[in-house]
């Protein structure tokens, strides 16, 4: 299970880790629920290198608005506290791994 971040804990989380992936999602979003096991599995393979967390966009509108998250699932890659890439919608495991590797290499 991924850590959850909130509007109040988001900045600390992305600045605490060099490389971060945030999954912006909502409980009512079926594509988000479809992505959850894929992200959880991938997060285990990147353990120790990339920090993963999820953010419920309904409960945390401030950060979602700051990064213009208008469609979910939205997966953002942050490096040294700054967004470097994003992926919108459901993507297969292989594509998500490539997205993460490309964002941080």
The first five atom37 places (N, CA, C, CB, O) and aatype in JSON, in Angstrom:
{
  "aatype": [20, 20, 20, 20, 20, 20, 20, 20, 20, 20, 20, 20, 20, 20, 20, 20, 20, 20, 20, 20, 20, 20, 20, 20, 20, 20, 20, 20, 20, 20, 20, 20, 20, 20, 20, 20, 20, 20, 20, 20, 20, 20, 20, 20, 20, 20, 20, 20, 20, 20, 20, 20, 20, 20, 20, 20, 20, 20, 20, 20, 20, 20, 20, 20, 20, 20, 20, 20, 20, 20, 20, 20, 20, 20, 20, 20, 20, 20, 20, 20, 20, 20, 20, 20, 20, 20, 20, 20, 20, 20, 20, 20, 20, 20, 20, 20, 20, 20, 20, 20, 20, 20, 20, 20, 20],
  "atom_mask": [
    [1, 1, 1, 1, 1],
    [1, 1, 1, 1, 1],
    [1, 1, 1, 1, 1],
    [1, 1, 1, 1, 1],
    [1, 1, 1, 1, 1],
    [1, 1, 1, 1, 1],
    [1, 1, 1, 1, 1],
    [1, 1, 1, 1, 1],
    [1, 1, 1, 1, 1],
    [1, 1, 1, 1, 1],
    [1, 1, 1, 1, 1],
    [1, 1, 1, 1, 1],
    [1, 1, 1, 1, 1],
    [1, 1, 1, 1, 1],
    [1, 1, 1, 1, 1],
    [1, 1, 1, 1, 1],
    [1, 1, 1, 1, 1],
    [1, 1, 1, 1, 1],
    [1, 1, 1, 1, 1],
    [1, 1, 1, 1, 1],
    [1, 1, 1, 1, 1],
    [1, 1, 1, 1, 1],
    [1, 1, 1, 1, 1],
    [1, 1, 1, 1, 1],
    [1, 1, 1, 1, 1],
    [1, 1, 1, 1, 1],
    [1, 1, 1, 1, 1],
    [1, 1, 1, 1, 1],
    [1, 1, 1, 1, 1],
    [1, 1, 1, 1, 1],
    [1, 1, 1, 1, 1],
    [1, 1, 1, 1, 1],
    [1, 1, 1, 1, 1],
    [1, 1, 1, 1, 1],
    [1, 1, 1, 1, 1],
    [1, 1, 1, 1, 1],
    [1, 1, 1, 1, 1],
    [1, 1, 1, 1, 1],
    [1, 1, 1, 1, 1],
    [1, 1, 1, 1, 1],
    [1, 1, 1, 1, 1],
    [1, 1, 1, 1, 1],
    [1, 1, 1, 1, 1],
    [1, 1, 1, 1, 1],
    [1, 1, 1, 1, 1],
    [1, 1, 1, 1, 1],
    [1, 1, 1, 1, 1],
    [1, 1, 1, 1, 1],
    [1, 1, 1, 1, 1],
    [1, 1, 1, 1, 1],
    [1, 1, 1, 1, 1],
    [1, 1, 1, 1, 1],
    [1, 1, 1, 1, 1],
    [1, 1, 1, 1, 1],
    [1, 1, 1, 1, 1],
    [1, 1, 1, 1, 1],
    [1, 1, 1, 1, 1],
    [1, 1, 1, 1, 1],
    [1, 1, 1, 1, 1],
    [1, 1, 1, 1, 1],
    [1, 1, 1, 1, 1],
    [1, 1, 1, 1, 1],
    [1, 1, 1, 1, 1],
    [1, 1, 1, 1, 1],
    [1, 1, 1, 1, 1],
    [1, 1, 1, 1, 1],
    [1, 1, 1, 1, 1],
    [1, 1, 1, 1, 1],
    [1, 1, 1, 1, 1],
    [1, 1, 1, 1, 1],
    [1, 1, 1, 1, 1],
    [1, 1, 1, 1, 1],
    [1, 1, 1, 1, 1],
    [1, 1, 1, 1, 1],
    [1, 1, 1, 1, 1],
    [1, 1, 1, 1, 1],
    [1, 1, 1, 1, 1],
    [1, 1, 1, 1, 1],
    [1, 1, 1, 1, 1],
    [1, 1, 1, 1, 1],
    [1, 1, 1, 1, 1],
    [1, 1, 1, 1, 1],
    [1, 1, 1, 1, 1],
    [1, 1, 1, 1, 1],
    [1, 1, 1, 1, 1],
    [1, 1, 1, 1, 1],
    [1, 1, 1, 1, 1],
    [1, 1, 1, 1, 1],
    [1, 1, 1, 1, 1],
    [1, 1, 1, 1, 1],
    [1, 1, 1, 1, 1],
    [1, 1, 1, 1, 1],
    [1, 1, 1, 1, 1],
    [1, 1, 1, 1, 1],
    [1, 1, 1, 1, 1],
    [1, 1, 1, 1, 1],
    [1, 1, 1, 1, 1],
    [1, 1, 1, 1, 1],
    [1, 1, 1, 1, 1],
    [1, 1, 1, 1, 1],
    [1, 1, 1, 1, 1],
    [1, 1, 1, 1, 1],
    [1, 1, 1, 1, 1],
    [1, 1, 1, 1, 1],
    [1, 1, 1, 1, 1]
  ],
  "atom_positions": [
    [[0.84, -1.19, 0.0], [0.0, 0.0, 0.0], [0.88, 1.25, 0.0], [-0.96, 0.0, 1.22], [1.87, 1.32, 0.73]],
    [[0.52, 2.21, -0.82], [1.29, 3.44, -0.93], [0.97, 4.4, 0.21], [1.02, 4.11, -2.27], [-0.13, 4.39, 0.76]],
    [[1.95, 5.22, 0.54], [1.7, 6.32, 1.47], [0.68, 7.26, 0.84], [3.01, 7.07, 1.82], [0.58, 7.35, -0.38]],
    [[-0.07, 7.95, 1.67], [-0.98, 8.98, 1.2], [-0.43, 10.33, 1.61], [-2.43, 8.78, 1.75], [0.07, 10.49, 2.73]],
    [[-0.52, 11.29, 0.71], [-0.13, 12.66, 1.04], [-1.36, 13.54, 0.95], [1.0, 13.18, 0.11], [-2.33, 13.23, 0.25]],
    [[-1.3, 14.64, 1.66], [-2.41, 15.59, 1.72], [-1.91, 16.97, 1.29], [-3.04, 15.64, 3.15], [-0.72, 17.16, 1.05]],
    [[-2.83, 17.91, 1.19], [-2.43, 19.28, 0.89], [-1.36, 19.76, 1.88], [-3.65, 20.22, 0.92], [-0.43, 20.47, 1.49]],
    [[-1.49, 19.39, 3.13], [-0.55, 19.87, 4.15], [0.76, 19.09, 4.19], [-1.2, 19.82, 5.5], [1.77, 19.63, 4.65]],
    [[0.79, 17.84, 3.74], [2.03, 17.05, 3.81], [2.76, 16.91, 2.48], [1.72, 15.67, 4.34], [3.88, 16.41, 2.43]],
    [[2.12, 17.34, 1.4], [2.67, 17.14, 0.05], [4.06, 17.75, -0.12], [1.73, 17.74, -0.97], [4.99, 17.04, -0.53]],
    [[4.22, 19.03, 0.17], [5.5, 19.7, -0.06], [6.63, 19.05, 0.72], [5.4, 21.17, 0.32], [7.73, 18.86, 0.18]],
    [[6.39, 18.7, 1.97], [7.42, 18.02, 2.76], [7.81, 16.69, 2.12], [6.93, 17.78, 4.2], [8.99, 16.35, 2.06]],
    [[6.81, 15.95, 1.63], [7.09, 14.64, 1.04], [7.93, 14.77, -0.22], [5.77, 13.91, 0.72], [8.92, 14.05, -0.37]],
    [[7.57, 15.66, -1.14], [8.31, 15.75, -2.4], [9.7, 16.36, -2.22], [7.52, 16.57, -3.42], [10.59, 16.13, -3.04]],
    [[9.9, 17.14, -1.16], [11.23, 17.7, -0.9], [12.09, 16.78, -0.05], [11.09, 19.05, -0.21], [13.32, 16.91, -0.04]],
    [[11.48, 15.86, 0.64], [12.22, 14.92, 1.5], [12.94, 13.86, 0.67], [11.26, 14.23, 2.49], [13.98, 13.36, 1.08]],
    [[12.4, 13.53, -0.5], [12.95, 12.47, -1.35], [13.46, 13.08, -2.65], [11.89, 11.38, -1.63], [12.87, 14.02, -3.17]],
    [[14.54, 12.53, -3.17], [15.12, 13.05, -4.41], [14.21, 12.79, -5.61], [16.5, 12.42, -4.66], [14.0, 13.67, -6.44]],
    [[13.66, 11.56, -5.69], [12.79, 11.17, -6.81], [11.47, 10.67, -6.25], [13.47, 10.07, -7.7], [11.43, 9.79, -5.39]],
    [[10.38, 11.25, -6.75], [9.05, 10.98, -6.2], [8.05, 10.76, -7.33], [8.58, 12.14, -5.27], [8.09, 11.45, -8.35]],
    [[7.16, 9.79, -7.13], [6.01, 9.6, -8.02], [4.75, 9.77, -7.18], [6.05, 8.17, -8.72], [4.57, 9.11, -6.15]],
    [[3.87, 10.66, -7.64], [2.6, 10.89, -6.96], [1.47, 10.46, -7.89], [2.43, 12.39, -6.55], [1.41, 10.87, -9.05]],
    [[0.59, 9.64, -7.36], [-0.61, 9.18, -8.08], [-1.78, 10.01, -7.6], [-0.87, 7.65, -7.84], [-2.27, 9.83, -6.49]],
    [[-2.24, 10.93, -8.46], [-3.44, 11.72, -8.16], [-4.65, 10.88, -8.56], [-3.43, 13.1, -8.91], [-4.75, 10.45, -9.7]],
    [[-5.57, 10.66, -7.63], [-6.69, 9.74, -7.84], [-7.91, 10.2, -7.05], [-6.29, 8.3, -7.44], [-7.86, 11.2, -6.33]],
    [[-9.0, 9.46, -7.19], [-10.21, 9.68, -6.38], [-10.91, 8.33, -6.2], [-11.17, 10.73, -7.06], [-10.77, 7.43, -7.02]],
    [[-11.66, 8.21, -5.12], [-12.31, 6.93, -4.79], [-13.36, 6.51, -5.82], [-12.96, 7.02, -3.44], [-13.59, 5.32, -6.0]],
    [[-13.99, 7.47, -6.5], [-15.04, 7.18, -7.47], [-14.5, 6.87, -8.86], [-16.0, 8.34, -7.55], [-15.26, 6.49, -9.75]],
    [[-13.19, 7.02, -9.06], [-12.57, 6.92, -10.38], [-12.17, 5.46, -10.67], [-11.33, 7.85, -10.48], [-11.19, 4.96, -10.11]],
    [[-12.91, 4.81, -11.54], [-12.63, 3.4, -11.86], [-11.27, 3.21, -12.54], [-13.71, 2.85, -12.76], [-10.58, 2.25, -12.2]],
    [[-10.85, 4.07, -13.46], [-9.5, 3.93, -14.02], [-8.41, 4.08, -12.94], [-9.28, 4.96, -15.12], [-7.36, 3.44, -13.02]],
    [[-8.66, 4.93, -11.95], [-7.69, 5.09, -10.85], [-7.56, 3.79, -10.06], [-8.12, 6.24, -9.91], [-6.46, 3.37, -9.7]],
    [[-8.69, 3.17, -9.81], [-8.7, 1.91, -9.07], [-8.0, 0.82, -9.89], [-10.15, 1.48, -8.72], [-7.33, -0.04, -9.33]],
    [[-8.16, 0.86, -11.2], [-7.49, -0.08, -12.08], [-5.97, 0.1, -12.03], [-7.98, 0.09, -13.52], [-5.23, -0.89, -12.13]],
    [[-5.5, 1.31, -11.87], [-4.06, 1.59, -11.83], [-3.43, 1.24, -10.48], [-3.81, 3.06, -12.14], [-2.22, 1.0, -10.41]],
    [[-4.22, 1.21, -9.43], [-3.67, 1.04, -8.07], [-2.77, -0.19, -7.91], [-4.8, 0.95, -7.1], [-1.67, -0.05, -7.39]],
    [[-3.19, -1.39, -8.33], [-2.29, -2.53, -8.14], [-1.03, -2.45, -9.0], [-3.03, -3.82, -8.46], [0.02, -2.95, -8.6]],
    [[-1.13, -1.83, -10.15], [0.05, -1.67, -11.02], [1.06, -0.75, -10.34], [-0.36, -1.11, -12.42], [2.25, -1.05, -10.29]],
    [[0.58, 0.36, -9.81], [1.47, 1.31, -9.14], [2.08, 0.68, -7.89], [0.71, 2.6, -8.78], [3.26, 0.86, -7.62]],
    [[1.28, -0.05, -7.13], [1.78, -0.7, -5.93], [2.89, -1.7, -6.26], [0.64, -1.41, -5.19], [3.91, -1.75, -5.58]],
    [[2.68, -2.48, -7.3], [3.68, -3.46, -7.71], [4.97, -2.77, -8.17], [3.12, -4.35, -8.84], [6.07, -3.17, -7.78]],
    [[4.82, -1.75, -8.97], [6.0, -1.04, -9.48], [6.73, -0.33, -8.35], [5.59, -0.02, -10.56], [7.96, -0.28, -8.34]],
    [[6.0, 0.21, -7.39], [6.64, 0.92, -6.29], [7.58, -0.01, -5.52], [5.59, 1.5, -5.34], [8.63, 0.43, -5.04]],
    [[7.22, -1.27, -5.41], [8.08, -2.23, -4.72], [9.39, -2.44, -5.49], [7.35, -3.58, -4.54], [10.45, -2.59, -4.89]],
    [[9.31, -2.45, -6.82], [10.52, -2.67, -7.6], [11.44, -1.45, -7.61], [10.15, -3.04, -9.03], [12.63, -1.59, -7.9]],
    [[10.92, -0.27, -7.31], [11.74, 0.95, -7.24], [12.07, 1.34, -5.8], [11.01, 2.1, -7.93], [12.63, 2.41, -5.57]],
    [[11.74, 0.49, -4.83], [11.98, 0.79, -3.42], [13.45, 1.13, -3.19], [11.55, -0.4, -2.52], [14.35, 0.48, -3.72]],
    [[13.65, 2.17, -2.39], [15.01, 2.61, -2.11], [15.53, 3.63, -3.1], [15.92, 1.44, -2.08], [16.53, 4.31, -2.84]],
    [[14.88, 3.75, -4.23], [15.29, 4.72, -5.26], [14.25, 5.82, -5.44], [15.54, 4.01, -6.6], [14.57, 7.01, -5.45]],
    [[12.99, 5.41, -5.58], [11.89, 6.36, -5.84], [10.85, 6.22, -4.73], [11.24, 6.1, -7.25], [10.46, 5.11, -4.37]],
    [[10.41, 7.36, -4.2], [9.35, 7.36, -3.19], [8.01, 7.53, -3.92], [9.57, 8.51, -2.13], [7.87, 8.39, -4.78]],
    [[7.04, 6.7, -3.56], [5.71, 6.73, -4.17], [4.68, 7.15, -3.13], [5.35, 5.35, -4.77], [4.78, 6.81, -1.95]],
    [[3.68, 7.9, -3.58], [2.56, 8.25, -2.71], [1.33, 8.51, -3.59], [2.89, 9.5, -1.84], [1.44, 8.7, -4.8]],
    [[0.18, 8.5, -2.95], [-1.07, 8.8, -3.65], [-1.73, 9.99, -2.99], [-2.02, 7.57, -3.67], [-1.57, 10.23, -1.79]],
    [[-2.48, 10.72, -3.79], [-3.19, 11.9, -3.29], [-4.62, 11.88, -3.8], [-2.47, 13.2, -3.71], [-4.85, 11.88, -5.01]],
    [[-5.57, 11.87, -2.89], [-6.99, 11.92, -3.23], [-7.34, 13.36, -3.63], [-7.89, 11.44, -2.02], [-7.31, 14.27, -2.8]],
    [[-7.66, 13.55, -4.9], [-7.9, 14.9, -5.42], [-9.15, 15.54, -4.82], [-8.03, 14.85, -6.93], [-9.22, 16.77, -4.71]],
    [[-10.13, 14.74, -4.43], [-11.34, 15.3, -3.83], [-11.06, 15.88, -2.45], [-12.43, 14.23, -3.73], [-11.62, 16.91, -2.07]],
    [[-10.2, 15.22, -1.69], [-9.9, 15.65, -0.33], [-8.76, 16.68, -0.29], [-9.53, 14.46, 0.53], [-8.54, 17.32, 0.74]],
    [[-8.05, 16.83, -1.41], [-6.87, 17.7, -1.43], [-6.88, 18.58, -2.67], [-5.59, 16.87, -1.38], [-6.03, 18.42, -3.56]],
    [[-7.82, 19.51, -2.74], [-7.96, 20.32, -3.96], [-6.85, 21.34, -4.17], [-9.27, 21.03, -3.93], [-6.6, 21.74, -5.31]],
    [[-6.18, 21.77, -3.11], [-5.18, 22.83, -3.25], [-3.99, 22.38, -4.11], [-4.68, 23.26, -1.87], [-3.62, 23.06, -5.06]],
    [[-3.41, 21.23, -3.79], [-2.26, 20.74, -4.56], [-2.71, 20.31, -5.95], [-1.57, 19.56, -3.83], [-2.0, 20.53, -6.93]],
    [[-3.87, 19.69, -6.03], [-4.4, 19.27, -7.33], [-4.57, 20.48, -8.25], [-5.75, 18.54, -7.16], [-4.26, 20.41, -9.44]],
    [[-5.05, 21.57, -7.7], [-5.22, 22.8, -8.49], [-3.86, 23.38, -8.88], [-6.05, 23.84, -7.71], [-3.69, 23.85, -10.0]],
    [[-2.91, 23.36, -7.96], [-1.58, 23.92, -8.23], [-0.92, 23.26, -9.44], [-0.68, 23.77, -7.0], [-0.26, 23.92, -10.23]],
    [[-1.12, 21.94, -9.56], [-0.51, 21.2, -10.67], [-1.49, 20.96, -11.82], [0.02, 19.87, -10.17], [-1.22, 20.16, -12.72]],
    [[-2.62, 21.66, -11.79], [-3.62, 21.61, -12.87], [-4.04, 20.18, -13.2], [-3.05, 22.28, -14.12], [-4.1, 19.78, -14.36]],
    [[-4.35, 19.42, -12.15], [-4.82, 18.05, -12.33], [-6.31, 18.14, -12.65], [-4.56, 17.18, -11.05], [-7.14, 18.31, -11.77]],
    [[-6.63, 18.01, -13.94], [-8.01, 18.09, -14.41], [-8.56, 16.73, -14.8], [-8.11, 19.03, -15.58], [-9.78, 16.56, -14.9]],
    [[-7.69, 15.77, -15.03], [-8.08, 14.4, -15.39], [-7.3, 13.44, -14.52], [-7.84, 14.1, -16.92], [-6.12, 13.65, -14.24]],
    [[-7.97, 12.38, -14.1], [-7.31, 11.36, -13.28], [-7.61, 9.98, -13.86], [-7.78, 11.45, -11.8], [-8.63, 9.8, -14.52]],
    [[-6.74, 9.02, -13.62], [-5.53, 9.12, -12.84], [-4.47, 9.98, -13.53], [-4.97, 7.73, -12.58], [-4.32, 9.97, -14.75]],
    [[-3.76, 10.74, -12.71], [-2.64, 11.55, -13.17], [-1.44, 11.16, -12.33], [-2.95, 13.09, -13.06], [-1.46, 11.26, -11.1]],
    [[-0.4, 10.73, -12.98], [0.81, 10.3, -12.29], [1.91, 11.3, -12.61], [1.23, 8.84, -12.71], [2.28, 11.5, -13.77]],
    [[2.42, 11.93, -11.57], [3.45, 12.95, -11.71], [4.77, 12.44, -11.18], [3.04, 14.25, -10.99], [4.81, 11.76, -10.15]],
    [[5.85, 12.76, -11.87], [7.2, 12.48, -11.42], [7.83, 13.79, -10.96], [8.06, 11.8, -12.54], [7.78, 14.79, -11.68]],
    [[8.4, 13.79, -9.76], [9.07, 14.96, -9.2], [10.53, 14.59, -8.93], [8.37, 15.45, -7.9], [10.82, 13.52, -8.4]],
    [[11.42, 15.48, -9.3], [12.84, 15.29, -9.02], [13.32, 16.52, -8.28], [13.67, 15.05, -10.33], [13.2, 17.65, -8.75]],
    [[13.88, 16.28, -7.1], [14.36, 17.36, -6.24], [13.29, 18.43, -6.02], [15.62, 17.99, -6.84], [13.57, 19.63, -6.06]],
    [[12.05, 17.96, -5.8], [10.94, 18.84, -5.46], [10.22, 19.49, -6.63], [11.42, 19.88, -4.59], [9.24, 20.2, -6.43]],
    [[10.7, 19.26, -7.85], [10.09, 19.9, -9.02], [9.48, 18.85, -9.95], [11.13, 20.74, -9.77], [10.06, 17.79, -10.16]],
    [[8.29, 19.16, -10.53], [7.7, 18.2, -11.47], [8.55, 18.12, -12.74], [6.25, 18.61, -11.83], [8.95, 19.13, -13.31]],
    [[8.8, 16.88, -13.18], [9.6, 16.68, -14.4], [8.8, 16.01, -15.51], [10.83, 15.85, -14.08], [9.18, 16.1, -16.68]],
    [[7.7, 15.32, -15.17], [6.88, 14.67, -16.18], [5.56, 14.26, -15.56], [7.61, 13.44, -16.79], [5.42, 14.2, -14.34]],
    [[4.58, 13.97, -16.44], [3.29, 13.47, -15.96], [2.69, 12.54, -17.0], [2.32, 14.63, -15.64], [2.99, 12.64, -18.19]],
    [[1.84, 11.65, -16.52], [1.12, 10.72, -17.37], [-0.34, 10.76, -16.94], [1.7, 9.26, -17.28], [-0.65, 10.69, -15.76]],
    [[-1.23, 10.88, -17.92], [-2.67, 10.97, -17.63], [-3.35, 9.73, -18.17], [-3.3, 12.27, -18.24], [-3.1, 9.31, -19.3]],
    [[-4.23, 9.13, -17.35], [-5.02, 7.99, -17.8], [-4.36, 6.66, -17.44], [-5.24, 8.06, -19.29], [-3.27, 6.61, -16.87]],
    [[-5.06, 5.6, -17.8], [-4.58, 4.25, -17.53], [-3.48, 3.91, -18.53], [-5.75, 3.22, -17.6], [-3.63, 4.11, -19.73]],
    [[-2.37, 3.39, -18.01], [-1.3, 2.91, -18.88], [-0.85, 1.55, -18.39], [-0.11, 3.92, -18.91], [-0.96, 1.26, -17.2]],
    [[-0.36, 0.7, -19.29], [0.09, -0.62, -18.87], [1.36, -0.54, -18.02], [0.34, -1.5, -20.09], [2.07, 0.47, -18.02]],
    [[1.61, -1.6, -17.3], [2.76, -1.67, -16.4], [4.06, -1.31, -17.11], [2.87, -3.07, -15.79], [4.84, -0.5, -16.61]],
    [[4.3, -1.89, -18.24], [5.54, -1.65, -18.99], [5.7, -0.16, -19.32], [5.57, -2.49, -20.28], [6.8, 0.39, -19.22]],
    [[4.61, 0.48, -19.72], [4.65, 1.91, -20.05], [4.91, 2.76, -18.8], [3.34, 2.33, -20.72], [5.59, 3.78, -18.88]],
    [[4.37, 2.35, -17.67], [4.59, 3.1, -16.44], [6.05, 2.97, -15.99], [3.65, 2.6, -15.33], [6.64, 3.94, -15.54]],
    [[6.61, 1.79, -16.11], [8.03, 1.6, -15.78], [8.89, 2.48, -16.68], [8.43, 0.11, -15.93], [9.83, 3.12, -16.2]],
    [[8.58, 2.52, -17.95], [9.33, 3.36, -18.9], [9.18, 4.84, -18.53], [8.85, 3.11, -20.36], [10.16, 5.58, -18.54]],
    [[7.96, 5.25, -18.2], [7.7, 6.63, -17.78], [8.6, 7.01, -16.6], [6.21, 6.81, -17.41], [9.23, 8.07, -16.6]],
    [[8.66, 6.13, -15.6], [9.47, 6.41, -14.4], [10.95, 6.44, -14.75], [9.19, 5.37, -13.3], [11.66, 7.35, -14.35]],
    [[11.41, 5.45, -15.48], [12.83, 5.42, -15.85], [13.21, 6.64, -16.68], [13.15, 4.15, -16.64], [14.26, 7.24, -16.45]],
    [[12.37, 7.02, -17.63], [12.66, 8.2, -18.47], [12.66, 9.48, -17.65], [11.64, 8.31, -19.61], [13.46, 10.39, -17.9]],
    [[11.77, 9.57, -16.67], [11.66, 10.79, -15.86], [12.9, 11.01, -15.0], [10.43, 10.72, -14.97], [13.29, 12.15, -14.73]],
    [[13.52, 9.93, -14.57], [14.62, 10.05, -13.61], [16.0, 9.7, -14.17], [14.35, 9.17, -12.43], [17.0, 9.78, -13.45]],
    [[16.07, 9.33, -15.44], [17.39, 9.02, -16.01], [17.95, 10.17, -16.8], [17.3, 7.8, -16.89], [19.05, 10.06, -17.35]]
  ]
}
